[in-house]
Amino acid sequence: MNEDTLNMSIRKFLKTVGVTSQRELENAVRAAVASGRIKGNEAFGMQMRLTCELLEKPFEVEGTLKLE
């Protein structure tokens, strides 16, 4: 196994996840504000789940999305 290849592959995947997730979240928040479903000053619990064939169970990260 080449450690550098592994590292670069993981970084590339996580960069794609990060960019795509940010865009989707921004669009969802804007749509929710525009529809009146939220005011735009809330905070929301967040959870990201990463699954992989090699992981025995999903890896989860939790946090908060603050709008103001």
Phi and psi restraints in degrees (value plus and minus 20) as a CYANA .aco file:
   2 ASN   PHI    -118.9   -78.9
   2 ASN   PSI      93.5   133.5
   3 GLU   PHI     -80.9   -40.9
   3 GLU   PSI     -59.4   -19.4
   4 ASP   PHI     -84.9   -44.9
   4 ASP   PSI     -61.0   -21.0
   5 THR   PHI     -84.0   -44.0
   5 THR   PSI     -64.9   -24.9
   6 LEU   PHI     -78.4   -38.4
   6 LEU   PSI     -69.6   -29.6
   7 ASN   PHI     -79.7   -39.7
   7 ASN   PSI     -66.3   -26.3
   8 MET   PHI     -86.8   -46.8
   8 MET   PSI     -57.6   -17.6
   9 SER   PHI     -84.6   -44.6
   9 SER   PSI     -63.3   -23.3
  10 ILE   PHI     -84.2   -44.2
  10 ILE   PSI     -65.1   -25.1
  11 ARG   PHI     -81.3   -41.3
  11 ARG   PSI     -60.9   -20.9
  12 LYS   PHI     -83.7   -43.7
  12 LYS   PSI     -64.9   -24.9
  13 PHE   PHI     -80.7   -40.7
  13 PHE   PSI     -68.0   -28.0
  14 LEU   PHI     -85.6   -45.6
  14 LEU   PSI     -53.3   -13.3
  15 LYS   PHI     -85.0   -45.0
  15 LYS   PSI     -63.2   -23.2
  16 THR   PHI     -82.0   -42.0
  16 THR   PSI     -64.7   -24.7
  17 VAL   PHI     -80.0   -40.0
  17 VAL   PSI     -65.9   -25.9
  18 GLY   PHI     -83.1   -43.1
  18 GLY   PSI     -67.5   -27.5
  19 VAL   PHI     -85.8   -45.8
  19 VAL   PSI     -65.6   -25.6
  20 THR   PHI     -85.7   -45.7
  20 THR   PSI     -63.6   -23.6
  21 SER   PHI     -83.2   -43.2
  21 SER   PSI     -63.0   -23.0
  22 GLN   PHI     -81.7   -41.7
  22 GLN   PSI     -64.7   -24.7
  23 ARG   PHI     -82.7   -42.7
  23 ARG   PSI     -65.0   -25.0
  24 GLU   PHI     -84.9   -44.9
  24 GLU   PSI     -61.5   -21.5
  25 LEU   PHI     -85.6   -45.6
  25 LEU   PSI     -63.6   -23.6
  26 GLU   PHI     -80.2   -40.2
  26 GLU   PSI     -64.4   -24.4
  27 ASN   PHI     -83.7   -43.7
  27 ASN   PSI     -61.7   -21.7
  28 ALA   PHI     -85.1   -45.1
  28 ALA   PSI     -61.8   -21.8
  29 VAL   PHI     -86.2   -46.2
  29 VAL   PSI     -66.1   -26.1
  30 ARG   PHI     -79.8   -39.8
  30 ARG   PSI     -62.4   -22.4
  31 ALA   PHI     -85.7   -45.7
  31 ALA   PSI     -59.4   -19.4
  32 ALA   PHI     -87.2   -47.2
  32 ALA   PSI     -58.8   -18.8
  33 VAL   PHI     -87.7   -47.7
  33 VAL   PSI     -65.3   -25.3
  34 ALA   PHI     -82.4   -42.4
  34 ALA   PSI     -55.1   -15.1
  35 SER   PHI    -103.5   -63.5
  35 SER   PSI     -28.0    12.0
  36 GLY   PHI      64.4   104.4
  36 GLY   PSI     -16.5    23.5
  37 ARG   PHI     -86.1   -46.1
  37 ARG   PSI     -51.5   -11.5
  38 ILE   PHI    -153.5  -113.5
  38 ILE   PSI     141.4   181.4
  39 LYS   PHI    -108.3   -68.3
  39 LYS   PSI     -48.7    -8.7
  40 GLY   PHI      86.0   126.0
  40 GLY   PSI     -13.2    26.8
  41 ASN   PHI    -142.2  -102.2
  41 ASN   PSI      -7.1    32.9
  42 GLU   PHI    -104.2   -64.2
  42 GLU   PSI     154.5   194.5
  43 ALA   PHI    -148.8  -108.8
  43 ALA   PSI     121.4   161.4
  44 PHE   PHI    -147.6  -107.6
  44 PHE   PSI     119.7   159.7
  45 GLY   PHI     -89.3   -49.3
  45 GLY   PSI     122.8   162.8
  46 MET   PHI    -147.7  -107.7
  46 MET   PSI     130.5   170.5
  47 GLN   PHI    -165.7  -125.7
  47 GLN   PSI     113.4   153.4
  48 MET   PHI    -136.9   -96.9
  48 MET   PSI     110.9   150.9
  49 ARG   PHI    -137.9   -97.9
  49 ARG   PSI     106.5   146.5
  50 LEU   PHI    -130.8   -90.8
  50 LEU   PSI     103.2   143.2
  51 THR   PHI    -136.8   -96.8
  51 THR   PSI     128.9   168.9
  52 CYS   PHI    -173.1  -133.1
  52 CYS   PSI     125.6   165.6
  53 GLU   PHI     -74.0   -34.0
  53 GLU   PSI     -51.1   -11.1
  54 LEU   PHI    -104.5   -64.5
  54 LEU   PSI     -38.5     1.5
  55 LEU   PHI    -101.7   -61.7
  55 LEU   PSI     115.2   155.2
  56 GLU   PHI     -90.3   -50.3
  56 GLU   PSI     -49.0    -9.0
  57 LYS   PHI    -166.3  -126.3
  57 LYS   PSI     137.6   177.6
  58 PRO   PHI     -80.3   -40.3
  58 PRO   PSI     126.3   166.3
  59 PHE   PHI    -113.7   -73.7
  59 PHE   PSI     107.3   147.3
  60 GLU   PHI    -141.1  -101.1
  60 GLU   PSI     122.3   162.3
  61 VAL   PHI    -147.8  -107.8
  61 VAL   PSI     113.7   153.7
  62 GLU   PHI    -137.5   -97.5
  62 GLU   PSI     132.6   172.6
  63 GLY   PHI    -186.8  -146.8
  63 GLY   PSI    -187.7  -147.7
  64 THR   PHI    -149.0  -109.0
  64 THR   PSI     115.7   155.7
  65 LEU   PHI    -120.9   -80.9
  65 LEU   PSI      91.7   131.7
  66 LYS   PHI    -121.9   -81.9
  66 LYS   PSI     111.6   151.6
  67 LEU   PHI    -116.6   -76.6
  67 LEU   PSI     -33.2     6.8
